[in-house]
Amino acid sequence: MKQITILEDDSDIREICTFLFIQEGYLVNGFRDITSFINAGTKPDIFLLDIMLPDGDGRAVCNDLKSDARYLKIPVVMMSAHQDRNSVMKGCAADDFVEKPFDIDNLLKRIANLVA
């Protein structure tokens, strides 16, 4: 079973994503802030990270993951309603970017392609 870790402070978005990915057969770990995310120390098949978080910037989390040998090969997908793809991809080493609001089918397909 594939595992996804979601770092998203908006509880509605986090719950919707959790439900969708469980329906697709993923094991889901969801976190609302960077502190709880780091303390959990999960090692999933893919990370889905929001940018604007209550205790920091998801791009910094992405760069920390991509600079750590334990997580280097795990895909990271960033998502934001306030940033565009170019600025996000320049600011971190993410594998993909999804703009909010997102198309559910498109999100599921992009995640599936990265963990295939």
ABEGO torsion letter per residue (X at the ends): XBBBBBBBABAAAAAAAAAAAAAAGBBBBBBABAAAAAAAGBBBABBBBBABBAAEBAAAAAAAAAABAAAAABBBBBBBAABBAAAAAAABABABBBBOBBBAAAAAAAAAAAAX
